[in-house]
Amino acid sequence: MTTLFDPLQFTRGPQLRNRMMMGPLTNMQSPDDGHMSEAEFDWLNMRTTGGYGMMTTCTAGIRADAAAMEGQIGIWQDSHMPQLRRVAEAMKREGNVALMQINHAGLRANPDVTGTVPFGPYAEPATGGREMSTAEIHQVIEDFAIAAKRAEACGFDGVEVHGAHAQLLSQFLDPRQNRRTDGYGGATMEERSRAMTETLQAVRERCRPDFILGLRLSTERYEINLEDFRELSERMMTSGLIDFLDMSLWDCFKEPDDAKFAGKPLIDWALDVKRGNAKVGVSGKIRTAAKCRAALDKGADFVILGRAAILHDDFPQQAAANPDFEMAPLPVSVDYLRSKGVSNRFIGYLRMWDGFVANSGPGMYTEMATMISGVDPSCFAIGEFAEMQAEAVK
Ligand SMILES: Cc1cc2nc3c(=O)[nH]c(=O)nc-3n(C[C@H](O)[C@H](O)[C@H](O)COP(=O)(O)O)c2cc1C
């Protein structure tokens, strides 16, 4: 039986010392020009000594027009690299495998931040998003590869391509809306996932042979239902292109929404697919050492911690010391968050997550899922809201 503290070896890259990864966590602490601030560096740096097997930065824009929110980091120009180099060094110095998550938000890009009209695989009249040309798809694929090459040059062990949460590559997967006829859309999963596959191929071709390549996918509340998610997971894992698949399930142990899959928790259905040589990690409400073990017992190769890593810079060390370790009960106080290196600006953002920060009133969003997948113009005010909340906690 695999334990949480067994090392893990992907097909490529260095070994993970254990089965716990700190997941991508957007924190809005950096300026809109994509250069990582000292506050964001400090926040990540604090977590480098917590004993994680693998860590990733939050989502990083591959182009100037990629960001969904204010305060996100970027990797679209060389001037972003010095600070990213520091992050990679800090992660690796402390024994973590170091990743960047690279992304384009597509139709979810925020024009107030990017100054441009959002685009995606199809036009979206409700937001004014326009349809990309085939040449633009080729360019974005190239830009993913260039960004990955930059991450490699910064010293990261690998990248995770963001193909989840209604971001650009996941928008292509939507069978109802992506009816492109240029081979990047249509009736089959092969066509709708072509942009994703070509992105992974481009990264693979551009980066050194032992560079780790991961992919994040999500299901249910986004463009693909569980059945399509299982088909796509299998397709991607058996392609030989990726070293790991990060399954973003939001709540691993709940029953699937689709009645066709009743009777077993989501994680069981998600993991019941052919894997080829790829490893699989799961994310979603894994907040106790016992849940980490339960996910491995279900067949996951590793677990990905989100909110538990915000509240515990040292979750793996705590889990090693105490097999019954549990995330701090919610909601947490502002003082507690500050003690964990979370700046006022990030606290402002966290106040939007229902029931997370004490004395916040109802959060604007129960889950990020609602926030970024719905065509909700209020998402364009997130920065302002976080700013206001940050002022309030000063
Ligand atoms: C504040 C916050 C920021 C997040 N930022 C990202 C992100 O940049 N990229 C991403 O793929 N997921 C992001 N997520 C999703 C998390 O990585 C994780 O999958 C999700 O929170 C579920 O895991 P949890 O229940 O352990 O928090 C974010 C979640 C939170 C709470």
The ligand as an SDF file (V2000), in Angstrom:
LIG
                    3D

 31 33  0  0  0  0  0  0  0  0999 V2000
   -7.6340   31.4530   -3.4570 C   0  0  0  0  0  0  0  0  0  0  0  0
   -7.5990   30.3940   -4.4950 C   0  0  0  0  0  0  0  0  0  0  0  0
   -6.8870   30.6050   -5.6730 C   0  0  0  0  0  0  0  0  0  0  0  0
   -6.8330   29.5930   -6.6680 C   0  0  0  0  0  0  0  0  0  0  0  0
   -6.0630   29.7840   -7.7910 N   0  0  0  0  0  0  0  0  0  0  0  0
   -5.9580   28.8140   -8.7260 C   0  0  0  0  0  0  0  0  0  0  0  0
   -5.0990   28.9620   -9.8460 C   0  0  0  0  0  0  0  0  0  0  0  0
   -4.3570   29.9400   -9.9950 O   0  0  0  0  0  0  0  0  0  0  0  0
   -5.0930   27.9530  -10.7680 N   0  0  0  0  0  0  0  0  0  0  0  0
   -5.8450   26.8250  -10.6120 C   0  0  0  0  0  0  0  0  0  0  0  0
   -5.8020   25.9360  -11.4650 O   0  0  0  0  0  0  0  0  0  0  0  0
   -6.6300   26.6410   -9.5280 N   0  0  0  0  0  0  0  0  0  0  0  0
   -6.6820   27.5960   -8.5900 C   0  0  0  0  0  0  0  0  0  0  0  0
   -7.4370   27.3780   -7.4610 N   0  0  0  0  0  0  0  0  0  0  0  0
   -8.0350   26.0620   -7.2190 C   0  0  0  0  0  0  0  0  0  0  0  0
   -7.1340   25.2690   -6.2710 C   0  0  0  0  0  0  0  0  0  0  0  0
   -5.8640   24.9830   -6.8490 O   0  0  0  0  0  0  0  0  0  0  0  0
   -7.7910   23.9460   -5.8130 C   0  0  0  0  0  0  0  0  0  0  0  0
   -7.9050   23.0990   -6.9120 O   0  0  0  0  0  0  0  0  0  0  0  0
   -9.1580   24.1960   -5.1940 C   0  0  0  0  0  0  0  0  0  0  0  0
   -9.0690   25.2200   -4.2270 O   0  0  0  0  0  0  0  0  0  0  0  0
   -9.7360   22.9420   -4.5290 C   0  0  0  0  0  0  0  0  0  0  0  0
   -8.8720   22.4500   -3.5580 O   0  0  0  0  0  0  0  0  0  0  0  0
   -9.0640   22.7640   -1.9700 P   0  0  0  0  0  0  0  0  0  0  0  0
  -10.4170   22.2760   -1.6010 O   0  0  0  0  0  0  0  0  0  0  0  0
   -7.9180   21.9620   -1.3690 O   0  0  0  0  0  0  0  0  0  0  0  0
   -8.9090   24.2340   -1.7880 O   0  0  0  0  0  0  0  0  0  0  0  0
   -7.5150   28.3750   -6.4780 C   0  0  0  0  0  0  0  0  0  0  0  0
   -8.2390   28.1790   -5.2910 C   0  0  0  0  0  0  0  0  0  0  0  0
   -8.2720   29.1540   -4.3020 C   0  0  0  0  0  0  0  0  0  0  0  0
   -8.9950   28.8920   -3.0150 C   0  0  0  0  0  0  0  0  0  0  0  0
  1  2  1  0
  2  3  1  0
  2 30  2  0
  3  4  2  0
  4  5  1  0
  4 28  1  0
  5  6  2  0
  6  7  1  0
  6 13  1  0
  7  8  2  0
  7  9  1  0
  9 10  1  0
 10 11  2  0
 10 12  1  0
 12 13  2  0
 13 14  1  0
 14 15  1  0
 14 28  1  0
 15 16  1  0
 16 17  1  0
 16 18  1  0
 18 19  1  0
 18 20  1  0
 20 21  1  0
 20 22  1  0
 22 23  1  0
 23 24  1  0
 24 25  2  0
 24 26  1  0
 24 27  1  0
 28 29  2  0
 29 30  1  0
 30 31  1  0
M  END
$$$$
